Amino acid sequence: MALEITGARVYDSRIYAVDFTELPSINVMAQAEVLEVSNLTAPRDMDRTVEILLVVRVKANNHYADLLDSIGAEIEAALSTDLTLSGLVKDIMLTGATFEFEAGEEPIGKMEYTYSVDYRTKENNAEIST
């Protein structure tokens, strides 16, 4: 996902901190996943819901809250245009957002967006959505 404000600074489960000079950025990572069996015939269908966390970080200056809001609006607009991600999932929905300020030598404003993603797989092939 490349957005106007963050550009290509969108990372998949980045472990190491993004350098202050590379902000704003978005780190996308999977959190908890809940599974339910939807039938008893082998191979069973597994209905899955995974929480996806999008962590947005910006340089904390006089307008960082406005910048976080603008990036959040871009994320929501981008994801709401295709709620099945081209058929890859059953649904994606924003379920929460939190705001935080990280004080320090180089202060950072942070917003975390939580999305709930529903999809289905077969128990014998968890990598392919059905």
DSSP file (Angstrom, degrees, kcal/mol; ACC not computed):
  #  RESIDUE AA STRUCTURE BP1 BP2  ACC     N-H-->O    O-->H-N    N-H-->O    O-->H-N    TCO  KAPPA ALPHA  PHI   PSI    X-CA   Y-CA   Z-CA
    1    1 A M              0   0    0      0, 0.0     2,-0.5     0, 0.0    74,-0.0   0.000 360.0 360.0 360.0 118.4    0.0    0.0    0.0
    2    2 A A        -     0   0    0      6,-0.0     2,-0.2     7,-0.0     6,-0.2  -0.960 360.0-169.8-111.5 121.6    1.6    3.3   -1.0
    3    3 A L  B  >  -A    7   0A   0      4,-1.0     4,-2.0    -2,-0.5     6,-0.2  -0.672  32.7-112.4-107.2 163.2   -0.2    6.4    0.3
    4    4 A E  T  4 S+     0   0    0     -2,-0.2    -1,-0.1     2,-0.2     4,-0.1   0.919 112.9  37.6 -61.6 -45.4    0.3   10.0   -0.7
    5    5 A I  T  4 S+     0   0    0      1,-0.2    -1,-0.2     2,-0.1    66,-0.1   0.932 127.4  31.4 -78.1 -45.5    1.8   11.1    2.7
    6    6 A T  T >4 S-     0   0    0      1,-0.2     3,-1.9    65,-0.1    -2,-0.2   0.699  85.5-175.8 -87.0 -19.0    3.9    8.1    3.6
    7    7 A G  B 3<  -A    3   0A   0     -4,-2.0    -4,-1.0     1,-0.3    -1,-0.2  -0.366  68.5 -14.8  60.8-133.2    4.8    7.0    0.1
    8    8 A A  T 3  S+     0   0    0      1,-0.2     2,-1.7    -6,-0.2    -1,-0.3   0.350 106.6 106.2 -85.5   5.9    6.7    3.8    0.0
    9    9 A R    <   +     0   0    0     -3,-1.9    17,-2.4    -6,-0.2     2,-0.5  -0.278  46.0 119.0 -85.3  53.2    7.5    3.9    3.8
   10   10 A V  E     -b   26   0B   0     -2,-1.7     2,-0.3    15,-0.2    17,-0.2  -0.987  47.4-164.2-117.8 122.0    5.0    1.2    4.6
   11   11 A Y  E     -b   27   0B   0     15,-3.3    17,-3.4    -2,-0.5     2,-0.8  -0.838  20.2-132.1-118.0 146.3    6.7   -1.9    6.1
   12   12 A D  E    S-b   28   0B   0     -2,-0.3    17,-0.2     1,-0.2    15,-0.1  -0.845  85.3 -33.9 -96.7 105.9    5.6   -5.5    6.7
   13   13 A S  S    S-     0   0    0     15,-3.4    -1,-0.2    -2,-0.8     2,-0.2   0.866  80.0-167.4  51.8  45.1    6.3   -6.5   10.3
   14   14 A R        -     0   0    0      1,-0.2    -1,-0.2    -3,-0.1     4,-0.1  -0.456  11.3-168.1 -64.9 130.0    9.4   -4.4   10.6
   15   15 A I        +     0   0    0     -2,-0.2     2,-0.2     2,-0.1    -1,-0.2   0.880  65.1  65.1 -87.2 -44.4   11.3   -5.4   13.7
   16   16 A Y  S    S-     0   0    0      1,-0.1    -2,-0.0     0, 0.0     0, 0.0  -0.557  94.5 -98.6 -86.9 146.7   13.8   -2.5   13.9
   17   17 A A        -     0   0    0     -2,-0.2     2,-0.3     1,-0.1    -1,-0.1  -0.263  36.3-113.4 -61.8 144.6   12.8    1.1   14.5
   18   18 A V        -     0   0    0      1,-0.1    -1,-0.1    -4,-0.1     5,-0.1  -0.629  39.7-103.6 -76.8 136.2   12.4    3.4   11.5
   19   19 A D    >   -     0   0    0     -2,-0.3     3,-2.3     1,-0.1     4,-0.2  -0.317  25.8-119.2 -61.2 143.2   15.0    6.2   11.6
   20   20 A F  G >  S+     0   0    0      1,-0.3     3,-1.2     2,-0.2    -1,-0.1   0.816 114.3  58.9 -53.8 -34.0   13.6    9.5   12.6
   21   21 A T  G 3  S+     0   0    0      1,-0.2    -1,-0.3    38,-0.0    -2,-0.1   0.658  99.8  58.6 -72.5 -14.4   14.6   11.0    9.3
   22   22 A E  G <  S+     0   0    0     -3,-2.3    -1,-0.2   -13,-0.0    -2,-0.2   0.303  89.6 152.9 -97.4   8.1   12.4    8.4    7.5
   23   23 A L    <   +     0   0    0     -3,-1.2    35,-0.2    -4,-0.2     2,-0.1  -0.572  34.9  60.4 -83.5 149.5    9.2    9.4    9.2
   24   24 A P  S    S+     0   0    0      0, 0.0     2,-0.3     0, 0.0    34,-0.2   0.458  76.6 150.9 -80.0 156.8    6.3    9.4    8.6
   25   25 A S  E     - C   0  57B   0     32,-2.0    32,-2.3    -2,-0.1     2,-0.4  -0.962  37.2-140.0-148.8 164.8    6.0    5.6    8.2
   26   26 A I  E     -bC  10  56B   0    -17,-2.4   -15,-3.3    -2,-0.3     2,-0.5  -0.999   9.1-163.1-129.5 131.3    3.5    2.8    8.7
   27   27 A N  E     -bC  11  55B   0     28,-2.2    28,-2.9    -2,-0.4     2,-0.5  -0.974  10.0-159.6-113.4 124.8    4.4   -0.7   10.1
   28   28 A V  E     +bC  12  54B   0    -17,-3.4   -15,-3.4    -2,-0.5     2,-0.3  -0.899  20.5 161.3-107.9 125.9    1.8   -3.4    9.4
   29   29 A M  E     - C   0  53B   0     24,-2.4    24,-3.3    -2,-0.5     2,-0.3  -0.998  36.8-116.6-146.7 149.5    1.8   -6.5   11.5
   30   30 A A  E     + C   0  52B   0     -2,-0.3    22,-0.2    22,-0.2     3,-0.1  -0.596  31.1 179.5 -81.4 143.3   -0.5   -9.4   12.5
   31   31 A Q  E     -     0   0B   0     20,-3.4    -1,-0.1     1,-0.4    21,-0.1   0.120  50.4 -11.1-111.8-131.9   -1.6   -9.7   16.0
   32   32 A A  E     -     0   0B   0     18,-0.1    19,-2.7    -2,-0.1    -1,-0.4  -0.320  58.3-156.1 -71.8 152.8   -3.9  -12.4   17.5
   33   33 A E  E     - C   0  50B   0     17,-0.2     2,-0.4    -3,-0.1    17,-0.2  -0.999   1.7-158.5-132.8 135.7   -5.9  -14.8   15.3
   34   34 A V  E     - C   0  49B   0     15,-2.8    15,-2.4    -2,-0.4     2,-0.4  -0.931  10.9-162.8-113.2 136.3   -9.1  -16.6   16.3
   35   35 A L  E     - C   0  48B   0     -2,-0.4     2,-0.4    13,-0.2    13,-0.2  -0.933   8.4-176.5-122.1 143.8  -10.2  -19.8   14.4
   36   36 A E  E     - C   0  47B   0     11,-2.3    11,-3.0    -2,-0.4     2,-0.5  -0.999  26.7-126.9-135.5 139.0  -13.5  -21.6   14.3
   37   37 A V  E     - C   0  46B   0     -2,-0.4     9,-0.2     9,-0.2     3,-0.1  -0.731  21.2-172.6 -82.4 128.3  -14.3  -24.9   12.5
   38   38 A S        +     0   0    0      7,-2.5     2,-0.3    -2,-0.5    -1,-0.1   0.549  66.8  14.4-104.2  -7.6  -17.3  -24.3   10.2
   39   39 A N        -     0   0    0      6,-0.6    -1,-0.2     2,-0.1     6,-0.1  -0.973  61.1-135.4-155.1 165.8  -18.0  -27.9    9.2
   40   40 A L        +     0   0    0     -2,-0.3     2,-0.5     4,-0.1     4,-0.1   0.314  70.0 105.7-108.7   7.7  -17.0  -31.4   10.4
   41   41 A T  S    S-     0   0    0      2,-0.2     4,-0.1     4,-0.0    -2,-0.1  -0.785  81.4 -83.3 -91.8 126.0  -16.2  -33.0    7.0
   42   42 A A  S    S+     0   0    0     -2,-0.5    -2,-0.1     1,-0.2     2,-0.1  -0.466 119.7  39.5 -73.1 142.2  -12.5  -33.4    6.4
   43   43 A P  S    S-     0   0    0      0, 0.0    -1,-0.2     0, 0.0    -2,-0.2   0.523  98.7-149.0 -73.6 133.0  -10.7  -31.3    5.3
   44   44 A R        -     0   0    0     -4,-0.1    79,-2.6    78,-0.1     2,-0.4  -0.286  12.5-115.1 -70.2 150.2  -12.6  -28.9    7.5
   45   45 A D  E     - D   0 122B   0     77,-0.2    -7,-2.5    -4,-0.1     2,-0.6  -0.710  26.5-152.5 -81.5 134.9  -13.2  -25.3    6.7
   46   46 A M  E     -CD  37 121B   0     75,-3.7    75,-2.1    -2,-0.4     2,-0.5  -0.938   0.4-154.5-113.0 111.1  -11.5  -22.9    9.2
   47   47 A D  E     -CD  36 120B   0    -11,-3.0   -11,-2.3    -2,-0.6     2,-0.4  -0.760  23.1-168.5 -83.2 125.4  -13.1  -19.5    9.6
   48   48 A R  E     -CD  35 119B   0     71,-3.5    71,-2.5    -2,-0.5     2,-0.4  -0.904  21.9-170.3-122.7 143.2  -10.4  -17.2   10.7
   49   49 A T  E     -CD  34 118B   0    -15,-2.4   -15,-2.8    -2,-0.4     2,-0.4  -0.978  13.9-175.0-129.9 119.6  -10.3  -13.6   12.1
   50   50 A V  E     -CD  33 117B   0     67,-2.5    67,-2.6    -2,-0.4     2,-0.5  -0.923  21.6-132.8-115.9 139.4   -6.9  -12.0   12.4
   51   51 A E  E     - D   0 116B   0    -19,-2.7   -20,-3.4    -2,-0.4     2,-0.5  -0.798  20.5-161.8 -88.4 126.8   -6.2   -8.6   14.0
   52   52 A I  E     -CD  30 115B   0     63,-3.1    63,-3.0    -2,-0.5     2,-0.5  -0.944   3.6-155.2-110.0 128.1   -3.9   -6.5   11.8
   53   53 A L  E     -CD  29 114B   0    -24,-3.3   -24,-2.4    -2,-0.5     2,-0.6  -0.902   5.7-165.4-107.3 125.9   -2.2   -3.6   13.5
   54   54 A L  E     -CD  28 113B   0     59,-2.9    59,-2.7    -2,-0.5     2,-0.7  -0.949   9.0-162.6-108.9 113.4   -1.1   -0.6   11.5
   55   55 A V  E     -CD  27 112B   0    -28,-2.9   -28,-2.2    -2,-0.6     2,-0.5  -0.868   4.0-165.8-102.6 114.1    1.4    1.6   13.5
   56   56 A V  E     -CD  26 111B   0     55,-3.2    55,-2.2    -2,-0.7     2,-0.4  -0.860   5.7-173.7-101.1 128.3    1.8    5.1   12.1
   57   57 A R  E     +CD  25 110B   0    -32,-2.3   -32,-2.0    -2,-0.5     2,-0.3  -0.978   6.4 171.8-124.3 137.3    4.7    7.2   13.4
   58   58 A V  E     - D   0 109B   0     51,-2.4    51,-2.3    -2,-0.4     2,-0.3  -0.937  43.4 -90.4-136.0 159.2    5.3   10.8   12.6
   59   59 A K  E     - D   0 108B   0     -2,-0.3     2,-1.1    49,-0.2    49,-0.2  -0.558  46.2-123.9 -66.7 130.6    7.8   13.5   13.8
   60   60 A A        +     0   0    0     47,-2.4     2,-0.2    -2,-0.3    -1,-0.1  -0.681  55.6 137.1 -85.3 100.5    6.1   15.2   16.7
   61   61 A N  S >  S-     0   0    0     -2,-1.1     3,-1.3    48,-0.0     4,-0.3  -0.459  74.1 -66.1-121.8-160.8    6.0   18.9   15.8
   62   62 A N  T 3  S+     0   0    0      1,-0.2     3,-0.1    -2,-0.2    -2,-0.1   0.723 134.2  36.0 -64.6 -20.8    3.3   21.5   16.2
   63   63 A H  T 3> S+     0   0    0      1,-0.1     4,-2.0     2,-0.1    -1,-0.2   0.112  77.2 115.7-120.5  21.0    1.0   19.8   13.6
   64   64 A Y  H <> S+     0   0    0     -3,-1.3     4,-2.6     1,-0.2     5,-0.2   0.847  75.2  55.6 -65.7 -32.9    1.7   16.1   14.3
   65   65 A A  H  > S+     0   0    0     -4,-0.3     4,-2.2     2,-0.2    -1,-0.2   0.906 109.1  47.9 -65.1 -40.0   -1.9   15.3   15.4
   66   66 A D  H  > S+     0   0    0      2,-0.2     4,-2.3     1,-0.2    -1,-0.2   0.895 111.3  51.1 -65.3 -39.4   -3.2   16.8   12.1
   67   67 A L  H  X S+     0   0    0     -4,-2.0     4,-2.5     2,-0.2    -2,-0.2   0.913 109.5  49.7 -65.0 -42.8   -0.7   14.7   10.2
   68   68 A L  H  X S+     0   0    0     -4,-2.6     4,-2.6     1,-0.2    -1,-0.2   0.914 110.9  50.3 -60.9 -42.5   -1.7   11.5   12.0
   69   69 A D  H  X S+     0   0    0     -4,-2.2     4,-2.3     2,-0.2    -2,-0.2   0.905 110.6  49.5 -61.4 -41.8   -5.3   12.3   11.2
   70   70 A S  H  X S+     0   0    0     -4,-2.3     4,-2.0     2,-0.2    -2,-0.2   0.911 112.0  47.0 -65.9 -42.9   -4.5   12.8    7.6
   71   71 A I  H  X S+     0   0    0     -4,-2.5     4,-2.5     2,-0.2    -1,-0.2   0.916 111.4  52.5 -64.5 -42.0   -2.6    9.6    7.3
   72   72 A G  H  X S+     0   0    0     -4,-2.6     4,-2.7     1,-0.2    -2,-0.2   0.900 108.0  51.1 -59.1 -41.5   -5.4    7.8    9.1
   73   73 A A  H  X S+     0   0    0     -4,-2.3     4,-2.3     1,-0.2    -1,-0.2   0.886 109.9  50.1 -63.8 -38.4   -7.9    9.2    6.6
   74   74 A E  H  X S+     0   0    0     -4,-2.0     4,-2.5     2,-0.2    -2,-0.2   0.914 111.4  48.5 -64.8 -42.7   -5.8    7.9    3.7
   75   75 A I  H  X S+     0   0    0     -4,-2.5     4,-2.6     2,-0.2     5,-0.3   0.952 113.1  46.8 -61.6 -49.8   -5.5    4.4    5.3
   76   76 A E  H  X S+     0   0    0     -4,-2.7     4,-2.0     1,-0.2    -2,-0.2   0.903 113.7  48.0 -61.6 -42.0   -9.3    4.2    5.8
   77   77 A A  H  X S+     0   0    0     -4,-2.3     4,-0.7    -5,-0.2    -1,-0.2   0.916 113.0  48.4 -64.3 -42.9  -10.1    5.5    2.3
   78   78 A A  H >< S+     0   0    0     -4,-2.5     3,-0.5     1,-0.2     4,-0.3   0.922 116.4  41.4 -64.5 -44.7   -7.6    3.0    0.7
   79   79 A L  H >< S+     0   0    0     -4,-2.6     3,-0.8     1,-0.2     6,-0.2   0.796 109.1  58.9 -76.8 -27.1   -8.8    0.0    2.6
   80   80 A S  H 3< S+     0   0    0     -4,-2.0     3,-0.4    -5,-0.3    -1,-0.2   0.633  91.7  69.9 -78.1 -11.3  -12.6    0.9    2.3
   81   81 A T  T << S+     0   0    0     -4,-0.7    -1,-0.2    -3,-0.5     2,-0.2   0.717 114.5  22.9 -76.7 -19.0  -12.4    0.8   -1.5
   82   82 A D    X   +     0   0    0     -3,-0.8     3,-1.7    -4,-0.3    -1,-0.3  -0.647  65.7 178.0-147.7  84.6  -11.9   -3.0   -1.6
   83   83 A L  T 3  S+     0   0    0     -3,-0.4     9,-0.4     1,-0.3    -3,-0.1   0.535  85.9  46.9 -71.2  -6.4  -13.2   -4.7    1.6
   84   84 A T  T 3>>S-     0   0    0      7,-0.2     5,-2.3    33,-0.0     4,-0.8   0.323 105.7-124.7-111.4   5.1  -12.3   -8.1    0.3
   85   85 A L  T X45S-     0   0    0     -3,-1.7     3,-1.2     1,-0.2    -2,-0.1   0.943  79.3 -44.4  48.9  54.8   -8.8   -7.2   -0.9
   86   86 A S  T 345S-     0   0    0      1,-0.3    -1,-0.2     2,-0.1    -3,-0.0   0.833 113.4 -51.5  59.6  36.7   -9.6   -8.4   -4.4
   87   87 A G  T 345S+     0   0    0      2,-0.2    -1,-0.3     3,-0.0    -2,-0.2   0.453 111.9 115.9  85.5   0.9  -11.3  -11.6   -3.1
   88   88 A L  T <<5S+     0   0    0     -3,-1.2     2,-0.3    -4,-0.8    -3,-0.2   0.832  81.7  22.8 -71.2 -32.4   -8.3  -12.6   -0.8
   89   89 A V  S   <S-     0   0    0     -5,-2.3    30,-0.2    30,-0.1    -2,-0.2  -0.822  72.8-125.7-128.8 168.0  -10.4  -12.2    2.4
   90   90 A K  S    S-     0   0    0     28,-2.9     2,-0.3     1,-0.3    29,-0.2   0.856  87.0 -18.0 -80.9 -38.0  -14.1  -12.2    3.3
   91   91 A D  E     -E  118   0B   0     27,-1.5    27,-2.5    -7,-0.1     2,-0.4  -0.977  49.6-155.6-165.7 152.7  -14.1   -8.8    5.0
   92   92 A I  E     +E  117   0B   0     -9,-0.4     2,-0.4    -2,-0.3    25,-0.2  -0.998  20.8 175.7-135.8 134.1  -11.9   -6.2    6.5
   93   93 A M  E     -E  116   0B   0     23,-2.1    23,-3.1    -2,-0.4     2,-0.4  -0.996  33.5-120.2-145.4 135.1  -13.1   -3.7    9.1
   94   94 A L  E     +E  115   0B   0     -2,-0.4    21,-0.3    21,-0.2     3,-0.1  -0.593  33.9 171.1 -69.4 125.8  -11.5   -1.0   11.3
   95   95 A T  E     -     0   0B   0     19,-3.2     2,-0.3    -2,-0.4    20,-0.2   0.502  54.9  -9.3-117.9  -8.0  -12.2   -1.9   14.9
   96   96 A G  E     -E  114   0B   0     18,-1.2    18,-2.9     2,-0.0    -1,-0.3  -0.959  45.1-157.3-179.3 161.9  -10.1    0.5   16.9
   97   97 A A  E     -E  113   0B   0     -2,-0.3     2,-0.3    16,-0.2    16,-0.2  -0.981   9.5-169.7-150.8 140.9   -7.5    3.3   17.0
   98   98 A T  E     -E  112   0B   0     14,-2.1    14,-2.5    -2,-0.3     2,-0.4  -0.952  10.2-146.9-131.1 153.7   -5.2    4.5   19.8
   99   99 A F  E     +E  111   0B   0     -2,-0.3     2,-0.3    12,-0.2    12,-0.2  -0.930  19.4 171.1-122.1 142.9   -3.0    7.6   20.0
  100  100 A E  E     -E  110   0B   0     10,-2.9    10,-3.2    -2,-0.4     2,-0.5  -0.996  23.2-146.1-150.8 150.0    0.3    8.0   21.8
  101  101 A F  E     -E  109   0B   0     -2,-0.3     2,-0.7     8,-0.2     8,-0.2  -0.981  11.4-155.7-117.7 127.5    3.1   10.5   22.1
  102  102 A E  E     -E  108   0B   0      6,-3.5     6,-2.3    -2,-0.5   -42,-0.1  -0.887  14.9-155.0-106.2 105.5    6.6    9.2   22.6
  103  103 A A        +     0   0    0     -2,-0.7     2,-0.3     4,-0.2     3,-0.1  -0.333  38.9 100.7 -74.7 159.0    8.8   11.8   24.3
  104  104 A G  S    S-     0   0    0      1,-0.1    -2,-0.0    -2,-0.1     0, 0.0  -0.961  86.9 -48.2 157.0-169.7   12.5   11.9   23.9
  105  105 A E  S    S+     0   0    0      1,-0.3    -1,-0.1    -2,-0.3    -2,-0.0   0.872 139.5  27.9 -60.7 -37.1   15.3   13.6   22.1
  106  106 A E  S    S-     0   0    0     -3,-0.1    -1,-0.3    -4,-0.0    -4,-0.0  -0.807  95.3-147.3-123.9  87.7   13.4   13.1   18.8
  107  107 A P        -     0   0    0      0, 0.0   -47,-2.4     0, 0.0     2,-0.4  -0.215  13.1-160.3 -63.9 144.8    9.7   13.1   19.9
  108  108 A I  E     -DE  59 102B   0     -6,-2.3    -6,-3.5   -49,-0.2     2,-0.4  -0.977  12.9-145.8-129.3 135.8    7.3   10.9   17.9
  109  109 A G  E     -DE  58 101B   0    -51,-2.3   -51,-2.4    -2,-0.4     2,-0.4  -0.843  24.7-167.4 -94.9 138.7    3.5   10.9   17.5
  110  110 A K  E     -DE  57 100B   0    -10,-3.2   -10,-2.9    -2,-0.4     2,-0.4  -0.989  15.7-176.6-134.6 136.9    2.0    7.5   17.1
  111  111 A M  E     -DE  56  99B   0    -55,-2.2   -55,-3.2    -2,-0.4     2,-0.5  -1.000  11.3-158.0-128.6 132.1   -1.4    6.2   16.1
  112  112 A E  E     -DE  55  98B   0    -14,-2.5   -14,-2.1    -2,-0.4     2,-0.5  -0.952   5.1-165.3-113.7 122.2   -2.3    2.5   16.0
  113  113 A Y  E     -DE  54  97B   0    -59,-2.7   -59,-2.9    -2,-0.5     2,-0.5  -0.906   6.0-155.4-105.1 129.4   -5.1    1.3   13.9
  114  114 A T  E     -DE  53  96B   0    -18,-2.9   -19,-3.2    -2,-0.5   -18,-1.2  -0.922  10.4-172.1-108.5 126.0   -6.5   -2.2   14.5
  115  115 A Y  E     -DE  52  94B   0    -63,-3.0   -63,-3.1    -2,-0.5     2,-0.5  -0.924  16.2-142.8-114.5 141.3   -8.3   -3.9   11.6
  116  116 A S  E     -DE  51  93B   0    -23,-3.1   -23,-2.1    -2,-0.4     2,-0.5  -0.910  18.4-165.8-101.5 125.4  -10.2   -7.2   11.9
  117  117 A V  E     -DE  50  92B   0    -67,-2.6   -67,-2.5    -2,-0.5     2,-0.4  -0.959   2.0-160.9-119.0 121.6   -9.8   -9.4    8.8
  118  118 A D  E     +DE  49  91B   0    -27,-2.5   -28,-2.9    -2,-0.5   -27,-1.5  -0.855  24.0 147.6-102.4 132.8  -12.1  -12.4    8.2
  119  119 A Y  E     -D   48   0B   0    -71,-2.5   -71,-3.5    -2,-0.4     2,-0.4  -0.960  33.0-131.3-153.7 170.3  -11.1  -15.2    5.9
  120  120 A R  E     +D   47   0B   0     -2,-0.3    10,-3.6   -73,-0.2     2,-0.3  -0.978  22.5 170.4-131.5 140.3  -11.5  -18.9    5.4
  121  121 A T  E     -DF  46 129B   0    -75,-2.1   -75,-3.7    -2,-0.4     2,-0.3  -0.877  37.2-103.4-134.4 170.0   -9.0  -21.7    4.7
  122  122 A K  E >   -DF  45 125B   0      3,-0.8     3,-1.9     6,-0.5   -77,-0.2  -0.738  33.4-121.0 -88.6 147.6   -9.0  -25.5    4.6
  123  123 A E  T 3  S+     0   0    0    -79,-2.6     3,-0.3    -2,-0.3   -78,-0.1   0.769 113.8  50.8 -62.4 -23.9   -7.4  -27.1    7.7
  124  124 A N  T 3  S+     0   0    0      1,-0.2    -1,-0.3   -80,-0.2     2,-0.1   0.367 117.8  37.8 -95.3   5.4   -4.9  -28.9    5.4
  125  125 A N  E X   +F  122   0B   0     -3,-1.9     3,-1.2     3,-0.1    -3,-0.8  -0.483  60.1 166.9-153.7  76.3   -3.9  -25.7    3.6
  126  126 A A  E 3  S+     0   0B   0     -3,-0.3    -3,-0.1     1,-0.2    -1,-0.1   0.580  73.1  63.8 -71.9 -10.3   -3.8  -22.7    5.9
  127  127 A E  E 3  S+     0   0B   0      1,-0.1     2,-0.6    -5,-0.1    -1,-0.2   0.611  91.0  70.5 -90.7 -11.5   -1.9  -20.5    3.4
  128  128 A I  E <  S-     0   0B   0     -3,-1.2    -6,-0.5    -6,-0.2     2,-0.3  -0.925  74.3-141.8-113.2 119.8   -4.7  -20.4    0.7
  129  129 A S  E      F  121   0B   0     -2,-0.6    -8,-0.2    -8,-0.1   -40,-0.1  -0.572 360.0 360.0 -76.1 137.0   -7.9  -18.4    1.4
  130  130 A T              0   0    0    -10,-3.6    -9,-0.2    -2,-0.3    -1,-0.1   0.404 360.0 360.0-112.1 360.0  -11.0  -20.1    0.0
